[in-house]
């Protein structure tokens, strides 16, 4: 079996909370619209337009989304940091001869910019997909597992024919992720390398 693995980006490999909050604060200031960035960063995952719908009428969303994406590279990306265990998780996959794909709801430009800034050694980045829509990229890549922090990432893994591995570093607890059907629920990525080594070793004994 393949050892290649897919990873979500925001709150899985990258802590993007400060950057996203800063962009929303700037957007709020420019548009003169109240947006609570502190609330938003507790529920990262769904597409930008979904979140903007909580703060403005539907007709204002396209322009606001365009402005958000215009602001993001200069204000958001530079303050992103790697999640604990991110580099080690990727290294664990590579040590077993696997490849790594990032599949994220973040747009391709800012996803790639974040990966480059953090020096994440991945083979491919696919952006602007959410939930089951991530499955196509995972299946094409041949990912044996998909790692994410959101219940929608469980749907993504299922759609891509991959094992669902989740980390409780986003809006859900370990228990909630298990209740939503995750095959594996970890506290964070620092637990991934040991889990992955054991999983591949069991597979090799078959």
DOLOMAR-398530 format. One record per atom (N, C-alpha, C): x, y, z. Coordinates in pm, whole numbers, padded with zeros to 5 digits, always signed. Layout:
<nodes>
XYZ...
</nodes>
This chain:
<nodes>
+00083-00121+00000+00000+00000+00000+00086+00125+00000+00031+00232-00055+00103+00359-00058+00122+00414+00083+00229+00489+00102+00251+00555+00230+00230+00706+00219+00181+00752+00105+00161+00895+00086+00043+00945+00171+00055+01068+00217-00043+01124+00311-00082+01265+00269-00207+01298+00286-00256+01434+00266-00274+01504+00399-00250+01634+00400-00269+01714+00521-00352+01837+00488-00440+01873+00579-00504+02004+00577-00397+02106+00618-00426+02234+00598-00327+02337+00629-00361+02414+00757-00467+02494+00755-00500+02578+00869-00532+02495+00993-00457+02518+01099-00473+02453+01229-00443+02303+01226-00386+02255+01117-00335+02119+01111-00183+02127+01098-00134+02179+00985+00009+02203+00968+00050+02344+01010-00039+02439+00992-00004+02580+01015-00100+02647+01113-00043+02720+01208-00125+02802+01298-00144+02936+01230-00260+02955+01170-00288+03074+01091-00380+03172+01164-00405+03147+01291-00503+03229+01363-00466+03377+01367-00343+03407+01402-00303+03548+01413-00311+03618+01279-00268+03549+01173-00272+03609+01041-00413+03633+00993-00498+03534+01011-00637+03548+00967-00708+03657+01047-00683+03662+01177-00744+03767+01260-00700+03906+01213-00572+03920+01182-00521+04049+01137-00585+04092+01006-00608+03998+00917-00671+04031+00789-00817+04070+00810-00887+03997+00894-01027+04034+00922-01035+04171+00990-00942+04201+01078-00942+04332+01143-00920+04443+01041-00829+04420+00947-00804+04519+00843-00925+04532+00752-00987+04420+00719-01107+04423+00635-01218+04499+00705-01237+04475+00833-01339+04545+00911-01317+04695+00909-01190+04732+00926-01157+04875+00926-01184+04940+00791-01145+04875+00685-01162+04933+00552-01308+04941+00509-01387+04840+00549-01527+04838+00506-01620+04908+00604-01572+04935+00726-01658+04996+00826-01767+04901+00873-01735+04771+00876-01830+04667+00915-01776+04595+01038-01861+04573+01137-01817+04499+01255-01790+04354+01221-01669+04307+01248-01630+04167+01230-01550+04128+01352-01594+04025+01422-01526+03980+01544-01423+03873+01506-01299+03916+01485-01195+03822+01442-01164+03719+01549-01180+03757+01676-01155+03663+01785-01252+03546+01781-01375+03574+01746-01475+03468+01735-01445+03380+01613-01408+03445+01503-01386+03372+01378-01275+03268+01392-01167+03303+01460-01053+03210+01464-01077+03090+01555-01193+03085+01619-01227+02965+01698-01296+02860+01612-01326+02894+01485-01401+02802+01400-01349+02800+01257-01218+02805+01243-01158+02804+01111-01183+02671+01040-01195+02678+00909-01218+02558+00830-01302+02584+00707-01428+02627+00725-01514+02651+00609-01461+02763+00519-01505+02766+00393-01461+02869+00298-01487+03010+00348-01406+03103+00302-01415+03244+00340-01556+03299+00324-01619+03270+00212-01751+03326+00186-01854+03282+00289-01838+03159+00341-01929+03111+00445-01918+03198+00570-01796+03232+00607-01774+03313+00727-01822+03456+00706-01794+03513+00591-01836+03651+00565-01987+03666+00572-02060+03558+00543-02206+03563+00547-02259+03589+00687-02174+03567+00788-02215+03595+00926-02208+03744+00960-02145+03823+00874-02116+03961+00909-02170+04065+00811-02218+04021+00697-02264+04118+00596-02366+04055+00504-02445+04139+00434-02546+04086+00342-02483+04015+00223-02558+03927+00162-02506+03843+00054-02447+03924-00061-02509+04037-00092-02461+04115-00206-02325+04179-00182-02286+04192-00055-02156+04254-00023-02043+04152-00016-02076+04024-00015-01974+03921+00008-01869+03910-00103-01907+03909-00231-01803+03894-00335-01694+04000-00328-01732+04126-00311-01633+04233-00304-01549+04222-00178-01613+04185-00067-01540+04170+00058-01439+04055+00049-01480+03946-00014-01390+03832-00030-01271+03869-00117-01296+03945-00220-01187+03988-00309-01089+04077-00234-01141+04167-00150-01054+04255-00073-00976+04175+00031-01041+04081+00097-00975+03994+00194-00854+03926+00131-00874+03870+00012-00765+03798-00055-00657+03893-00104-00694+04017-00131-00594+04118-00170-00504+04153-00052-00564+04159+00067-00491+04196+00188-00402+04082+00239-00447+03959+00221-00390+03844+00290-00239+03823+00272-00183+03831+00152-00040+03799+00137+00051+03888+00220+00018+04015+00233+00105+04108+00306+00076+04110+00455-00047+04087+00495-00087+04100+00635-00097+03965+00705-00150+03865+00636-00175+03736+00700-00060+03638+00696-00009+03613+00576+00093+03508+00558+00218+03529+00644+00272+03650+00653+00399+03666+00725+00397+03627+00873+00280+03622+00936+00275+03590+01079+00228+03447+01106+00214+03367+01001+00180+03226+01022+00297+03151+01083+00266+03052+01164+00368+02968+01226+00330+02822+01207+00428+02735+01222+00401+02591+01209+00338+02538+01337+00245+02445+01322+00187+02378+01438+00291+02285+01498+00282+02263+01627+00372+02169+01694+00362+02032+01627+00476+01976+01591+00480+01845+01530+00465+01843+01379+00447+01959+01317+00425+01964+01172+00543+01909+01094+00662+01958+01126+00781+01914+01051+00808+01766+01074+00788+01722+01197+00813+01583+01231+00712+01489+01162+00588+01536+01148+00486+01455+01082+00521+01434+00935+00561+01542+00870+00600+01530+00730+00723+01442+00715+00819+01460+00804+00941+01379+00799+00910+01231+00820+00811+01201+00904+00775+01061+00929+00722+00995+00802+00642+01069+00726+00589+01016+00600+00703+00993+00501+00792+01091+00491+00903+01081+00397+00999+00968+00434+01016+00946+00562+01106+00839+00608+01058+00701+00563+00928+00689+00538+00871+00564+00490+00855+00563+00338+00917+00659+00271+00910+00666+00126+00784+00728+00071+00708+00793+00158+00582+00853+00116+00598+00994+00063+00496+01038-00006+00488+01175-00055+00380+01248+00024+00384+01381+00020+00292+01462+00100+00221+01563+00012+00089+01569+00025+00009+01669-00044-00066+01750+00060-00074+01880+00040-00158+01968+00123-00285+01997+00044-00399+01969+00105-00528+01994+00041-00609+02080+00138-00643+02201+00095-00694+02301+00188-00803+02388+00125-00884+02446+00212-00983+02543+00167-00922+02679+00136-00802+02704+00183-00734+02831+00155-00704+02840+00006-00711+02959-00050-00686+02972-00194-00543+02930-00228-00521+02881-00350-00390+02824-00386-00272+02918-00363-00288+03046-00393-00176+03139-00376-00134+03152-00231-00229+03172-00142-00195+03192-00001-00157+03060+00067-00214+02950+00018-00173+02819+00069-00027+02793+00034+00008+02816-00093+00146+02796-00136+00241+02892-00065+00195+03016-00044+00277+03114+00027+00304+03073+00170+00204+03016+00235+00221+02970+00373+00316+02851+00380+00299+02757+00289+00388+02639+00283+00533+02683+00260+00551+02779+00169+00687+02827+00140+00746+02902+00260+00668+02988+00321+00715+03063+00437+00762+02971+00548+00686+02865+00573+00716+02774+00683+00818+02668+00645+00851+02658+00517+00949+02558+00474+00899+02416+00490+00771+02396+00463+00713+02262+00473+00747+02182+00347+00807+02066+00364+00858+01987+00252+00747+01901+00192+00659+01966+00115+00547+01893+00055+00568+01885-00096+00498+01788-00157+00513+01765-00300+00412+01842-00384+00298+01873-00324+00193+01939-00400+00101+02015-00305+00045+02124-00354-00052+02202-00277-00177+02222-00362-00291+02184-00308-00420+02205-00376-00506+02291-00285-00557+02400-00339-00635+02494-00258-00776+02515-00308-00853+02590-00230-00991+02628-00262-01085+02509-00273-01062+02407-00188-01155+02293-00182-01188+02266-00036-01312+02220-00011-01358+02200+00125-01442+02074+00133-01432+02004+00245-01514+01886+00266-01488+01778+00162-01595+01715+00116-01583+01605+00022-01516+01646-00109-01519+01775-00141-01456+01823-00264-01305+01801-00263-01247+01779-00145-01104+01750-00136-01071+01609-00184-01173+01524-00191-01152+01384-00222-01086+01359-00356-01119+01439-00456-01062+01420-00590-00911+01432-00588-00861+01536-00520-00716+01557-00513-00648+01444-00435-00710+01400-00326-00653+01294-00245-00646+01163-00322-00753+01130-00395-00755+01007-00472-00654+01011-00585-00645+01123-00653-00549+01136-00763-00406+01121-00714-00379+01175-00596-00244+01169-00538-00212+01031-00482-00317+00954-00456-00298+00822-00397-00271+00827-00248-00332+00923-00179-00310+00938-00036-00375+00823+00041-00297+00760+00128-00349+00651+00210-00424+00704+00331-00392+00826+00372-00456+00890+00487-00466+01038+00462-00565+01102+00524-00578+01247+00519-00590+01298+00661-00507+01395+00695-00499+01448+00831-00560+01587+00835-00658+01609+00923-00719+01740+00935-00775+01762+01074-00823+01883+01098-00872+01920+01231-01023+01943+01234-01090+01931+01121-01232+01966+01109-01313+01843+01072-01439+01841+01113-01523+01726+01076-01537+01715+00924-01528+01827+00854-01533+01823+00708-01413+01750+00650-01304+01744+00726-01186+01670+00680-01208+01519+00689-01300+01477+00774-01339+01336+00779-01413+01302+00650-01501+01392+00607-01572+01374+00481-01473+01370+00365-01372+01455+00371-01271+01460+00265-01198+01326+00253-01158+01272+00366-01087+01144+00366-01175+01035+00306-01301+01030+00348-01393+00929+00296-01407+00943+00143-01422+01065+00097-01441+01089-00046-01318+01050-00126-01200+01060-00064-01076+01028-00133-01029+00886-00112-01109+00805-00044-01071+00667-00018-00953+00654+00076-00938+00749+00167-00824+00751+00259-00870+00732+00403-00778+00690+00488-00806+00683+00632-00820+00825+00686-00917+00846+00772-00937+00977+00833-00859+00987+00963-00757+01072+00962-00677+01097+01081-00702+01241+01122-00742+01263+01245-00777+01398+01289-00692+01442+01407-00678+01573+01420-00605+01632+01532-00696+01734+01599-00696+01736+01732-00785+01824+01807-00723+01961+01831-00670+02019+01724-00608+02152+01734-00694+02259+01668-00811+02219+01620-00906+02312+01562-01027+02328+01652-01146+02333+01595-01266+02361+01675-01328+02240+01744-01269+02121+01728-01330+02001+01785-01236+01928+01879-01293+01865+01982-01216+01785+02076-01191+01646+02017-01101+01571+02080-01075+01434+02038-01204+01354+02039-01283+01368+02146-01408+01295+02156-01506+01329+02047-01518+01457+02016-01610+01500+01911-01567+01447+01775-01437+01446+01750-01387+01395+01622-01417+01246+01609-01401+01174+01717-01434+01031+01714-01584+01011+01690-01665+01093+01756-01811+01081+01741-01854+01108+01597-01778+01192+01527-01810+01224+01388-01753+01121+01291-01689+01017+01342-01647+00907+01256-01502+00903+01215-01415+00983+01278-01273+00977+01245-01218+00838+01275-01134+00787+01186-01070+00658+01212-00968+00670+01325-00901+00784+01329-00799+00810+01430-00817+00953+01479-00811+00975+01609-00820+01110+01666-00701+01131+01759-00615+01226+01725-00496+01257+01803-00512+01392+01871-00442+01413+01980-00448+01543+02047-00388+01651+01958-00276+01620+01894-00211+01714+01803-00111+01638+01717-00041+01708+01630+00051+01642+01537+00174+01583+01604+00201+01621+01727+00318+01562+01793+00298+01412+01814+00174+01366+01806+00144+01224+01822+00145+01148+01689+00156+01222+01580+00139+01159+01449+00251+01062+01413+00377+01100+01433+00489+01017+01389+00483+00877+01450+00456+00869+01580+00447+00738+01646+00329+00658+01592+00215+00726+01576+00098+00656+01521+00128+00605+01381+00187+00688+01297+00213+00652+01158+00310+00535+01149+00414+00537+01230+00512+00428+01229+00445+00296+01266+00359+00299+01366+00288+00179+01407+00191+00131+01302+00123+00224+01238+00025+00190+01134+00093+00125+01015+00203+00181+00970+00274+00124+00855+00335-00010+00892+00385-00022+01014+00445-00149+01056+00339-00260+01057+00219-00228+01102+00112-00329+01103+00077-00370+00960+00076-00272+00871+00043-00301+00732+00149-00391+00668+00276-00369+00703+00384-00447+00645+00382-00593+00690+00316-00620+00803+00310-00757+00856+00198-00839+00792+00114-00773+00714+00002-00845+00654+00049-00938+00542
</nodes>
